[in-house]
Amino acid sequence: MRVMHGFLVCVWFVMNAGCCLGRFVVEKNSLRVTSPPELRDTYECAIGNFGVPENITVPSALISKSLGDNIKKALFDGEMVTINLDWRECLPHPDDRVEYEFWTNSNDECGPKCDSQIEFVKKGYTRFTPHYITWYCPQAFILSKQCQSQCINNGRYCAPDPDGDFDRGYDGKDVVIQNLRQACVFKVAKENSKPWIWWDYVTDFSIRCPMKENKYNKECADTVVKSLGVDLGQIDECMGDPNADVENPILTMEQEAQVGKGSRGDVTILPTLLINNRQYRGKLDKGAVLKAICSGFEEMTEPAVCLSKDIETNECLENNGGCWQDKAANLTACKGTFRGRVCECPIVRGIKLSGDGYTHCEPSGALHCGINNGGCWRNSQDGRAYSACVDDRTKGCMCPLGFRGDGVSNCEDVDECKEKLACQCPEGNCKNTWGSYDCTCNGNLLYMRERDTCIIIYLFYIYHSCTWVILISWSSILMLGLGPKLELKVTVSKPRVPNSYCTRQP
């Protein structure tokens, strides 16, 4: 459960000797202690969106006093204490797409460092929006030297001086203008269904237009825009006139977005990453950010990059995750996910295996015999092959005719002769074979397998209009005794040939 507490805080800005009100939220999350062994467990903690004091440079969280005392004792005893902040459950993960915002500055180096995230945007896994923090200058200070150098549009949008020197170098208003340009690049790129161009722009701009080389200006930025095929006229129109005493719609929306809504909290520090409307706290390096983004996907919907060995530990590698598997057929029900693993019967060559995924999975549906013989018994002997799998059965196994068993692990040959199931004519001689039997009849008798009887054939010929007439008579000798005499008259037409015997004379 997430617990929120709202507070009013007074945040002092360096550029203004004033006070403003903001709100922050403390949320209950979890952290995992992996060492030492006596402390290994998952503990509740609280994370706030208000940032941390400047002298704390690692991800921070509030923990209980008892846990803190135990950690201090382990450290004093020389133990190695390892604590992981677990983002996998604390971030919302409602569906198969992640929405995240990146709050940065045009002179911040995180942009190019985080450009690996472009693949998420390009492939549609995420809905990404960059943002830029700006402040406004109080009315009483608009004409001051500080506001004139740090703000645009008559004090409406301001940024701190990048080098802290008001007399030389670049000013805060230069940063605001470049922030606005980057926001407009994203707007135009998104309207053209290519939002990832923003990543290319911020990366190229940071490389080609650095402040230290005095290239952090419009001319260099326009060169980068043109090289990416973006319409420069659309960018200029979006930016408007920074010297005009009017509002800029783009920067006004940025200021409104800074104010926290619901559980998100205000954005007060840079850089800040919001994932599914929740603020991320931690390092902004590639691995940490990708893990945080991956934690925002609903389980089983994560893209492949979230399941790579650099991001996620594959729990299926150890004891197959406790799931069903068929080593002979190289099949497993274990599927690795970012949060762990699930046991789900797989789909193989378009055929769905059904079962609980833990103890059994068996093919079902048409053509299921093509997958490991449907999990059924099969064997071959003396050139004959038999299977207990039948494709027209949706599930289950059935021993073939001539066999008896469960159809899964065994099917035993049925001795038709010994059990008197066939070849029971007095004139018949029965010999059992694997999966079948052979039956021969004494004398000139002929065995008919379909009727399981011996027949007597009488052949005599009656010539009439070039036709052979064959009379066949059999005795139906069944298990109940001698049956009635039957006669079958078969007329066989002999091909006409031009000879005196079969040709009628005129």
N, C-alpha and C positions, 0 to 999 in steps of 0.2 A: 504494500500500500504506500502511496506517496502522500507525505504530509507537507503542507505549505504554511508558511508563516509570513505575513506581510509586514514590512517595516517602512518607516520614513527615515531617510538618511540625508544628511547635508553633505554634498560633494563640492569641494572647493577646487576651482580651476585656476591654474597658474596665471592665465591671461586676464582673469577678472577677479577682482577682490570682492566677490559677491558670493551669495549662497543660492543654491537651487535644490529643489526637492526631487528625489528619485525613489524608486521602490525596488527592493530585491526580494528574492524568494529562496527559502531554504528547503531542499527536497531530500527525502529519505532515499538513500541508495544502498549499495553494498560494496564491500571490498573483501578480497581474499588474501589471507595470510598463508603463504606456502612454506615458510620456514621461520623459526625452528619447528620441529615436529609437534612439540607440546602446545603450540599456538595455532597449528594448521586448522583453519576453519573459515567460514564465511561470516562476516560481521556486518551489522547495520552501521551506516554512517550518514552524514548529512553534507550536502554540497550546496553552496550558495552562488548566486550569479554576480556577487558584488566584487569579485576579484580577491586578491590577497595582498598583504603588505609587500613593499618592494623588495625587502630582504629575503622573501621566500620565493624561490625560483623553481620549485617542483610542484606537480599537481597536489592539491591540498584538500583535506576533508576533515570534518568534525567527527571525533569518535568518542566513545564512552570513556570515563575516567578509569574504569577497571581495565579496559583493554589497553589504554595508554600506560597504566602502571605496569602491566605485564610486559609490554614492549620495551619499556625503559629497563626493567629488570633483566630481560634477555640481552639487551645491548650492554649493560654493565657487566654481565657475565661473559661477554665476549662472543655471544651468539650472532650469527648472520640472520638478520630479519628481512624477509622479502614480502612486500605487500603489493598486491595488484588491485587497481581500481577496475572493477568489472563493469564495462559499458554494455555488455550484451543484453542485460535485462532492464537497465535503468532508462534506456532510450525507447520511445514508442516504436513499435514495428507492426503497423496494422495491415500492410499490403505489400505488393511486389514492386513498389517504387518508393524511393527516398526523396524527400524534399529537404534541401539544405541551403542555408544562406551563409555567405562568407563576407564578414565585415573586415575591411582592410583599408589601406591607404595606397595611393599611387606611388609613394616612395617607400612602401613596405616590401621587404624581400620575400615575404611568404608566398606571394603570387606565383613567381616562377618555381619556387620550391614545391608548390602543391600542384604543379601542372599535370601530374600523373592522374589526377581526378578527371581529366578531360575524357577518358574512355567511358566513364560512367555517363557523362552528359551526351557524348556522341551516340551511344547505343541505346539511349532512352531509359537507362536504369534509374536515373535521377532527374529531378527537376531542380535546376541550380539557379540561384540568383545572387550576384555580388552586390554588396552594399558598402556605403562610405559614411563614416561619422562626420558630421559637421556641427558647429555650435553657432549661436547668434550673439551678436554684440549688443549689450544693453543700450537703450536709447541714449542714456547720459554719456556714453563713451564713444559714440559713433564717429565723432570728429577727432578722436585721439589718434596719436601716431600708431599705437598698437592696433586699433581696429582698422585703420586705413591700410596697414601693411598685411594684416592677417585675414581680411574679409573681402568678399565681393558683393555686388548688388546692395550697396549701401548698408553693410553690416549684417545682412540677413544670413550669410553662410560663411563660417570662419573655420580655420584650422590653426593649430599651434605652429609657430615658426620651426621649420625642420632642423635648424642648427642652433636655435636659441639665441641668435644674434640678430637684433632688429636693424642693425646698421649696414650689414653686408650679407652677401650670399642670397639664397632664395628665401622668399617669404611664405607665410602661411597661405596667402591668397594664390600663390603659384601651385601649391598642393591642392587647394580646392578646385582650381581650374582643371588640373589634370585628373582629379577624381571625377569631376563632371564629364570630362571627355571619355573616360573609361566607362562610366555609367551609360553614356550615349552610344558608345561602341556596342555595349551589350544589348541595348534597346534595339538598335538597328539590326544587329546580327540575329536577335531573337525573332524580329519581325520577318526576317528572311529565312527562318527555320534553320539557322546555323549558330546557335548560342555558343558553341565551342570556340568560335572566332575570338571571343573575349580572352580566352586563355592564351591564344597565339599572340594577341595584341599585348597583353600585360607582360608576357615573357619577352617578346621582341623589344618592347619599350624599355624594360629594365636593363636589357643588354646594350641596346643601341643608343639610349638617351639617358645615361646616368648623370646625377647631379655633380659628381666629382669631376666630370669632364665638361661641365657647363653646357650640356645638351638637353637639359630638362626643360624643354620649351615647345611652343606650338609648331615651329618649323620641323623639328625632329619627329614630333608626334604625327604630323601630317604625312611625313614620308612613310612611317610605319603603317598608317591607315591605308595609304594608296597601295603599298606592297601586298596587302591582304585582300585587295579587290573590293574594299568597302567604299561606298559612295561618300566622298568627303563633304559634299553639299548637304547630305542628310545629317551628318555629324554636326556641322556648323549650325544648321537650323535647330537641331535639338539643344545645343548649348546656349543659344541666344547671346545676348550682350551682357557680359559680366559686370560692366560698368553702369548699366542702367539701374534706376531705382525702382525695380519691379521684382516680383517673385519669379523664381525659376521652378517650373512644375516638377522637374526631376529631383532637384535638391530638396524641395519642400516635402515630397513623398519620402525621401531618405530620412529627413528629420522626424517625420511622423512614424516611420517604421522603427526608429530607435526606441520608442516608448514601448515597454513591455505590455503584453496583453495575455491574460490568463496566467499560466504557469511559467511563461517564458522569461519574464523579468526584463529590465531595461538593458540595453547594450551600452556599456560604459567604458570598456577597455578594448584595445586593439592588439593583435587581431582577435576576432571572436568568430567561432563557428557554431551555427545553429543547425541541428539535425532533427527533422520532424518536429520543429518548433521547440526544441529543447537545447539549451546552451551546453556546448561541449567544453570540458575543462581538461586540459592535458597538452602534451607536446603537439605541435603542428608539423611533425615530420611525416613522411610518406606512410610509413607503417601504421602509426597511431591514428592518423586521419582516416585511412582506408578501413581500419578495424571499426572505428566509430561509425562510418557510413554503412559498413556491412551489417552492423548491429541494428540498423533501422529497417532492414528487410524482414518481411514475414518469413518464418522458417519454411524451407523447401522452395523459396522463390529467389534465393540469392544468385547473382551471376557467378560465373566460373571463377572470376578473380578472387571472390570472397572465400573460395574453398582451396586456394593455393596454399602450399606449405608455409609460405612466408606470413600468411594471415591467420590460418586456422590449423589446429592440431587435428589430424585425421584419427578419430577414435575407432574407425573400422579396422585400423592396422593391428590393434591389440585384441586378440581373441574374437575377431570379426565383430566386435561391438556387442557380443552376446546375441547376435541375430542368426537366423537360419542360413545355411550355405550348403552347396553341393560342390565339393572340391573336384569331383570327377568331371563335372560339366563346367566348372569354373563359374558358378553362379552364386550370388549372394544377395540377401535382402537388406544388407547394411548400406545406408546412404549417409555420407558425411554431410553435415550442415554446419553453418557458422557457429551455432549454439551447441553442437554436439553431434548426435547421430539419431536417425530414426530407422526402425526395422520395418521395411515395406517390401512386399513381394515384387520382384522386378518385372519389366516387360522385355521380352526377348524376341527379336525378329517379328515384332508386331503381335506377339502372343502374350497375353497377360497371365501371370502366375497368380493363383489365389491361395490365401492362407493367412495365418496370423502374423507371419513375418518373423516370428521368434522360434517356433518349433517346426513349422512345416510350410512349404510353398509348393503347389503343384500346378501344372499347366491346365488351362481350361479353354473351352471354345473350339471352333473349327481349326483343324491342322495342328492341334496341340501335341500330336504324337511326334512332330518334328523337333520338339524340345525335350531332349533327354528321354525320348520315348514316352513322354507324358508321365514320367515317374513310375511307369509300369514295368512288369517283368518282361524279359525277352531272352531268347537263347537260340542257338543253332547247333545242329548235329547231323552228320551224314549228308551234308548238302541241303538240309532243310532248315528254314528259319521260322520261328513263331514269335508272336508278340501278343501281350495282353492289353495293348492300347488300341482303341478303336476311334478313328477320327470323328465319327458321327455321334460319339458320346461326349457331352460337354465336360464331364469330369468322371473320375473313378476308373478302375481297371477291371477287366473281365478276362479270365483265362480263355484261350481259344478252344474250339471244339477238339476233343481228344485229350484235354488237360483238365486238372482240377487243382484249385488252390485259391489264395487270396488275390492273386493277380498283381500284387505289388512286389513282394519279395520271392514268391515261389509259385510255380505251376508244375504239378507233377503229372507224368504221363498216366493216362487211364488205360488199363489192360482190358480192351473190349472183349477179347477172347475169354479171359479168365472170369470176367464179370458177366459173360454171356449177353453182351449188348449188341452183337452183330455176328454175321456169318453163322447163324444157328440152324441152317438147313441140314437135314441128315446127310445129304451128299456133299456138304461143304467142309472145307479144311481151313481153319482159322490160324493166322500167325500174327502176333502182335508186333507192331513197329512203333518207333518213337513218334508220338503224336497221332498215330493212325493204326491201321491194320491191313493185312492182305488176306483175301479169301479166294480160294480156288475150289472148283466143283469137280467131282469124280466123272470119269468117262467123257462123253461128248457134251456134258452139260456146261452151260455158260452162266457165270455169276452176274446178276444185275444189281449193282450197288444201290441204285435208287430205291429198289423194292426189297433189297436184302433177300434175294431168292435165287435159286438155280433154275434155268429154263432149258427146255428141250427144243431143238430146232429140227424141223423136217423140211427138206427142200425137194421140191419136184417142180417140173416146168411144164407149163401148158402153153403151146404156141397158138397165138391168136393175134392176128394183125400186128405182127412184130412186137408183141408185148410179152414180157416174162412175168409170170405169176408165181409168187413165193408164198407158201403157207407155213406159218410158224406157230407151233403150239407149245405152251409151257404149262407146267404144273406149279401152282402157287403153293409152295410148301412153307408154311409159316410156323411160328412157335406153337400155334394151336393145333397143328397137324396138317394133313393133306387137304388142300383146297380144291375147288372145282376145276374141271378141265376147261380151258379157254382156247379159242383159236383166233388168230389174227391173220387177216388176209391183206397182204401188201402187194400192190401192183407197181411193178417197176418197168418203166418204158425204156426199151433198148434203143439207142440211137439208130436212125434209119441209115442204112448203107446200101449202095447200089449193087446188090447181088441178087441172084435168082431165088435165094432162100427167103429173104425178107421183103421181096418186092412182088406185089400182086401183078399178075400178067393181064393184059387187056383182053 
